[in-house]
C-alpha cells in the first residue's frame, strides 16, 4: 500500500466513524434483530446500486459507501453481544 492509499483509507475510516456518530445521534436505536438490521443494510446497499447507475456520481457513491460501512460496522459490533 502506498502512502497515498494509506491516507485515503484513513480518511475513509474517519468518515465512517463520523457517520456512526451521526447515526447514533439522529436515528432510533439500532435494532438488535438480525432481520431488521439486514433490512437497514440492504436499503443502504440499494442506495449504492442507484449511485452506480447512469444518473449517479462519484460524490454520491462515496457518501453511500460510507453509510454502508457505518451500518455494517454498527451491526458487526453487536453480533454476539
N, C-alpha and C positions, 0 to 999 in steps of 0.2 A: 504494500500500500504506500502510495506517495504521501508526502506531507500535505499536498493539496487535497487528496482524497480523505485523509485523516481529519483535516479541518472541516471539510464538507460533512462528514459523518458526525463530527462533534456538534456542528451547528444544527443538524437534523435532530440529534438526540436532545439538544436543548429545546428545540421547538416542540418535540413530543412531550417533554416534561412540562413545558408551559401549557400545552393543550390539556394535559392531565389536570393541571391546576384549574383551568377554565371549566372542565367537565365537572370536577368536584364542587366548584363554586356556583355553577349556574344550572346544573341538571339535578333531577331527583337522584337519590342514592342508586348507585349502580346495582343492578339486580344480581342476586346470587344464583338464581336458577339458570341452568345451562341453556335451556331453550330460549329464554328471554335474552340472555347475554348473546347467544348466537344470532338472534334476530337483529340486535343492535349492530353487531359486527357486519352481518350480511348487508344491512342497509348502507353502512359506510362503504363497503366494497362495491355496492351498486353505484354509489356516487363516483367512485374511481372509474368504473366502467363507463359512466356517462362522460367523465372528464377526458377519457382517451378517444371518445367519439369524434366525429367530424367537426362538431362545434366546440370541442374542448380546447383548453390552452394549458401551457406548462405551469403557470402560476396556480390555476385552479387544481390541476392534477397534483402538484406538490402539496397544497393545503389538504386535499382529500387523503393523500397517502399519510400525511402526518396524523390526521384524525383516525385512520385505520390503525396506525401504530399505537396511538394513545389508547384506543378502546381495547385492542388486543393486549396491551401491557396491563391495563387495569384488570381485565378478565384473567390473564395469566397469574397475576398476583393474588387472585382469590381462589384459584383452583387448589383443592386440597386443604383449605382452611379448616 
